[in-house]
Amino acid sequence: MSRSQAWLLHMSNALVASTGLAYAWCAYLATNDDPYALVNHPLQPAVQHAHVLCAPLLVFAVGVTWAAHALPQLRLGTGQRRRSGWGLLSSFAPAAVSGYAVQVSSDPQWRELWVLVHLSTSGLWVICGLLHLLRAKERRSEQGAQSGSMSSSTRG
């Protein structure tokens, strides 16, 4: 995976996750003193729109990542970070589909179900993504330490 592909994934993921968290705060944690208000916070509609507009960029980035990184890793059968990768693979489709379903559901019970699915699978996506990145950083540190000890042992 190239640096530009990784950058696209990380930036789109950061945009969607941050707007999603901001929207969740506005919708579920903020309170409004006006009993007739349609939203809990004045920024709620803008944050929701930003979240919905950034999500297709993440879908595109995940498609690029699938082709450039995930599929080749699956074909190689490498064991490094496999659990977090499987978590990412298994959580993305339900998160994406439920996100769109929330937008188009008119029945309140279905909408509540889609919100629950979206929140849980999106949370899993973010957690697995962070674990995947942490494992990659650990692996690079281990490789750097090994190459550093090899280079110092060959000098003496």
Secondary structure, DSSP 4 states (H G I P E B T S, - for coil): --HHHHHHHHHHHHHHHHHHHHHHIIIII---S-TT-SSSSTTHHHHHHHHHHHHHHHHHHHHHHIIIIIHHHHHHT--TTHHHHHHHHHHHHHHHHHHHHHHH--SHHHHHHHHHHHHHHHHHHHHHHHHHHHHHHHHHHHHHHHHHHHHHHHH-
